[in-house]
Amino acid sequence: MIEIAFAELVGALQGSGFPGNGTDAFSIPADPGFFVDPILVAKEGMNDLEAEVILVSARGAAGKSRTATELASRLEAPLWRLEKDAAVGKAALPLALSSYCGTVDAIGELGSRPRATVLIDSLDEARARVSAQSWDEFIEAISEAGARGLTLILFGRDRTLEEVWLKLADDGRTIAWLEVSHFPTASQKRYIDGRVQERDRSASVDGPYYTHARDALLAALAGSVDDGTAETFVGYAPVLDAVATVLLDEQNHYKLAQEFASSTSGSRHIEVLRGILHGLLERDQSKLAQLAADLGLAADAVYTPKEQVEWLWHDLGRVSH
């Protein structure tokens, strides 16, 4: 397993951005605000940051779209948000890019530069919205753009990107594959403090009771799993978000610290973990509800609760159901 710092990815792509006529779906993001660099993990043999196509996957709610926005902002490169654009097919990328650049053949012109990068997010939503033929033609257009010198960074879930990888590899594209993994121990407290202040600007994160409560929560959650997986589990964004929520909701931080530092507080750990899982399920339900509405389907018919739990288990545990 090869870990890659987010700053290393930014450095490898520095200077590959370019300005244009942005739209809501295709533009350089404005400064997205608070962000803590996550750890990226490269799949075996797929860590070449000079590759024509870079795939970026993540577990559910790990911050994939937020990472895409931050990366595009730092590079000053256009980010194509497919959830805001229904046009996915063979002509979609050439048309969107040419419109952005105000030219007829943007891919050909950009391909003559040392490096130009376009980021594409929400491949999962796009895949579910279009026919198999349109999807295949869309991936074919991405492959052709890569062959002509445009660097593409694609963000999606593992299952979608596996299909994309097979098609691009068959076409002979060079491919890197990174996963937004977790926040390292040194960044976890900064992430929690930032999330607390983002939600409540008046909140203080410097007082001893607050810091003791935060540290006790982290230690208790780390102690609820095996030592070998503690950092990746506690550093998972929804876990840190849950810690921030507890710190915001319960203002008696002295009591909170005592409660989680106590050896008898195991049931409370389970309560926090349950809240994390509940939040993940609700997040996926809200995304599916919007997709179902777009397709004219009943939201509760997209897939059953049992299927949703199986997908969640696959994302969290990396196991087949």
C-alpha positions in Angstrom: 0.0 0.0 0.0 1.5 3.3 -1.1 0.3 6.4 0.7 0.3 9.7 -1.2 0.0 13.1 0.5 -2.7 15.3 -1.0 -0.1 18.0 -1.4 2.0 15.6 -3.5 -0.9 15.2 -5.9 -1.4 18.9 -6.1 2.3 19.4 -6.8 2.3 16.8 -9.6 -0.5 18.6 -11.3 0.5 22.2 -10.6 0.3 24.5 -13.6 -2.2 22.2 -15.4 -5.2 24.5 -14.8 -6.6 26.9 -17.4 -9.3 29.6 -17.3 -12.6 29.6 -19.3 -16.2 30.5 -19.5 -17.6 28.6 -16.5 -21.1 27.4 -15.9 -22.8 26.0 -12.8 -21.8 22.4 -14.0 -18.4 23.1 -15.6 -16.1 25.7 -13.9 -13.2 26.4 -11.7 -14.6 26.3 -8.1 -14.3 29.3 -5.9 -12.3 28.9 -2.7 -14.2 26.2 -1.0 -13.1 27.2 2.5 -12.2 24.9 5.4 -10.3 21.8 4.2 -7.9 19.3 5.9 -5.7 17.3 3.5 -6.6 13.6 3.6 -4.3 10.7 3.0 -4.6 9.1 -0.4 -3.8 5.5 -1.0 -2.7 4.2 -4.4 -3.9 0.8 -5.6 -1.0 -1.6 -6.2 1.0 -0.6 -9.3 -1.2 2.4 -10.0 0.6 5.4 -8.3 1.9 7.1 -11.5 0.8 10.7 -11.1 1.9 11.4 -14.6 -0.8 9.0 -16.0 -3.2 10.1 -18.7 -6.2 9.3 -16.4 -6.3 9.4 -12.6 -9.2 7.6 -10.9 -10.1 8.8 -7.4 -12.4 6.6 -5.3 -13.6 6.8 -1.7 -15.9 5.0 0.8 -19.3 6.5 1.2 -19.2 10.1 2.7 -15.4 10.1 2.9 -15.3 13.5 1.2 -14.8 12.5 -2.5 -16.7 15.5 -3.9 -15.2 17.8 -1.4 -11.7 16.6 -2.4 -12.6 17.1 -6.1 -13.6 20.7 -5.4 -10.5 21.5 -3.3 -8.2 19.9 -5.9 -9.8 21.8 -8.8 -9.6 25.1 -6.8 -5.9 24.7 -6.0 -5.1 23.8 -9.6 -7.4 26.4 -11.0 -8.6 23.7 -13.3 -12.3 23.1 -14.4 -14.4 20.7 -12.4 -17.3 19.1 -14.3 -20.1 18.2 -11.8 -22.1 15.5 -13.7 -24.9 15.6 -11.1 -25.7 19.1 -12.5 -25.4 18.1 -16.1 -27.8 15.6 -17.7 -25.8 15.5 -21.0 -23.6 12.4 -20.8 -22.7 10.8 -24.1 -20.1 10.7 -26.8 -20.3 14.4 -27.6 -20.7 15.7 -24.0 -17.0 16.2 -23.1 -15.9 17.8 -26.4 -18.9 20.2 -26.3 -18.6 21.1 -22.7 -14.9 21.8 -23.0 -15.2 23.7 -26.2 -17.9 25.9 -24.7 -15.8 26.5 -21.7 -12.8 27.5 -23.8 -14.8 29.3 -26.4 -13.3 27.4 -29.3 -14.2 24.7 -31.8 -11.7 21.9 -30.9 -10.7 22.5 -27.3 -9.4 19.0 -26.7 -7.0 19.2 -29.7 -5.8 22.7 -28.7 -5.3 21.8 -25.0 -3.6 18.5 -25.9 -0.7 20.5 -27.5 0.1 22.0 -24.1 2.6 20.4 -21.7 -0.3 19.4 -19.5 -3.9 20.4 -19.1 -6.3 18.9 -16.6 -10.1 18.5 -16.3 -11.7 17.0 -13.2 -15.0 15.1 -13.5 -17.1 14.3 -10.4 -20.3 12.3 -9.7 -19.7 9.5 -12.2 -22.0 7.3 -10.1 -25.0 9.5 -10.6 -24.3 9.9 -14.3 -23.9 6.2 -14.8 -27.3 5.5 -13.2 -29.0 8.2 -15.2 -28.1 7.2 -18.8 -28.3 4.2 -21.0 -25.5 1.7 -21.3 -24.8 2.8 -24.8 -24.5 6.5 -23.8 -22.3 5.6 -20.9 -20.0 3.5 -23.1 -19.7 6.4 -25.6 -19.0 8.8 -22.8 -16.1 6.7 -21.5 -14.9 6.3 -25.1 -14.8 10.1 -25.4 -12.8 10.3 -22.2 -10.3 7.8 -23.6 -9.9 9.7 -26.8 -9.3 12.9 -24.9 -6.6 11.2 -22.8 -5.0 9.9 -26.0 -4.8 13.4 -27.3 -3.0 14.8 -24.3 -5.7 15.9 -21.9 -5.3 14.7 -18.3 -8.6 13.5 -16.8 -9.2 13.0 -13.1 -12.4 11.0 -12.5 -14.1 10.8 -9.1 -16.5 7.9 -8.3 -17.2 4.9 -6.2 -15.2 1.7 -6.6 -17.8 -0.2 -8.5 -18.2 2.5 -11.1 -14.5 3.1 -11.5 -13.8 -0.6 -11.9 -15.9 -0.5 -15.1 -14.2 2.7 -16.3 -10.8 1.3 -15.6 -11.4 -1.8 -17.6 -12.6 0.2 -20.7 -9.7 2.7 -20.4 -7.1 0.0 -19.9 -8.4 -1.9 -23.0 -7.8 1.3 -24.9 -4.2 1.5 -23.8 -4.6 4.5 -21.5 -2.1 5.0 -18.7 -4.0 5.0 -15.4 -3.4 5.9 -11.8 -5.9 4.9 -9.1 -6.0 6.7 -5.7 -8.4 6.3 -2.8 -9.4 9.1 -0.5 -8.6 7.1 2.6 -8.6 8.9 5.9 -7.3 11.8 8.0 -4.0 10.9 9.8 -3.8 11.2 13.5 -2.0 14.5 13.3 -4.9 16.0 11.4 -7.9 14.5 13.1 -8.1 17.1 15.9 -7.7 20.0 13.4 -10.5 18.5 11.3 -12.9 18.2 14.3 -12.0 21.7 15.5 -12.6 23.1 12.1 -16.0 21.4 11.7 -17.1 22.6 15.1 -16.2 26.2 14.3 -17.7 25.9 10.8 -21.1 25.0 12.3 -20.8 27.4 15.3 -18.5 30.4 14.7 -18.8 31.3 18.4 -17.6 27.9 19.6 -14.3 27.9 21.5 -11.9 25.0 20.7 -9.1 26.1 23.0 -10.5 25.5 26.4 -9.2 22.6 28.5 -12.6 21.0 29.0 -13.3 21.0 25.3 -9.9 19.6 24.4 -10.2 16.9 27.1 -13.6 15.9 25.8 -12.5 15.8 22.2 -9.4 13.7 23.1 -11.5 11.3 25.3 -14.0 10.8 22.4 -11.2 10.0 20.0 -9.4 7.6 22.4 -12.7 5.8 23.2 -13.5 5.3 19.5 -10.0 4.2 18.7 -10.2 1.7 21.6 -13.4 0.2 20.1 -11.6 -1.4 17.2 -8.4 -3.3 16.6 -5.1 -1.4 17.0 -4.2 -2.1 13.4 -7.2 -0.3 12.0 -7.7 2.4 14.7 -6.2 5.3 12.6 -8.1 4.5 9.4 -11.4 4.0 11.3 -11.2 7.1 13.6 -9.8 9.1 10.7 -12.8 8.3 8.5 -14.6 11.6 7.9 -18.1 10.5 9.2 -16.5 9.4 12.4 -14.8 12.7 12.9 -18.0 14.5 11.9 -19.9 12.5 14.6 -17.3 13.6 17.2 -17.8 17.2 16.2 -21.6 16.8 16.5 -21.3 15.4 20.0 -19.1 18.2 21.1 -21.6 20.8 19.7 -24.7 19.1 21.1 -23.4 18.5 24.6 -22.0 21.7 26.0 -20.9 20.2 29.4 -17.5 19.1 28.1 -16.2 18.3 31.5 -18.9 15.8 32.0 -18.4 14.5 28.5 -14.7 13.9 29.1 -15.4 12.0 32.3 -18.0 9.9 30.7 -15.9 8.8 27.7 -12.7 8.4 29.8 -14.6 6.0 32.1 -14.1 2.3 31.6 -17.9 1.8 32.1 -18.9 4.0 29.2 -18.9 1.2 26.5 -22.6 1.6 25.8 -22.1 5.3 24.9 -19.4 4.3 22.3 -22.0 2.1 20.7 -24.4 5.0 20.6 -21.9 7.2 18.8 -21.1 4.4 16.3 -24.8 3.8 15.7 -25.2 7.5 15.0 -22.4 7.4 12.5 -24.0 4.5 10.6 -27.4 6.1 10.7 -26.0 9.2 9.2 -24.3 7.3 6.4 -27.6 5.5 5.5 -29.5 8.7 5.5 -27.0 10.4 3.3 -27.3 7.7 0.7 -31.1 7.8 0.9 -31.1 11.5 0.2 -28.9 11.1 -2.9 -31.0 8.2 -4.2 -34.3 10.1 -3.6 -33.1 12.9 -5.9 -31.9 10.4 -8.5 -35.2 8.6 -8.3 -37.1 11.8 -8.8 -35.0 12.6 -11.8 -35.9 9.2 -13.3 -39.6 9.4 -12.3 -39.3 6.5 -9.8 -40.6 6.1 -6.3 -37.7 6.9 -3.9 -38.4 3.8 -1.7 -38.3 1.5 -4.7 -34.7 2.3 -5.8 -33.4 -0.5 -3.6 -34.4 -2.1 -0.3 -33.0 -1.4 3.2 -31.3 -4.8 3.1 -29.5 -3.9 -0.1 -28.5 -0.5 1.3 -27.0 -2.1 4.4 -25.1 -4.6 2.1 -23.7 -1.7 0.0 -22.7 0.1 3.2 -21.0 -3.0 4.6 -19.1 -3.4 1.3 -17.9 0.3 1.5 -16.9 0.1 5.1 -15.5 -3.4 5.3 -14.2 -4.0 1.8 -15.9 -7.3 1.7 -18.2 -9.0 -0.8 -21.8 -9.5 0.3 
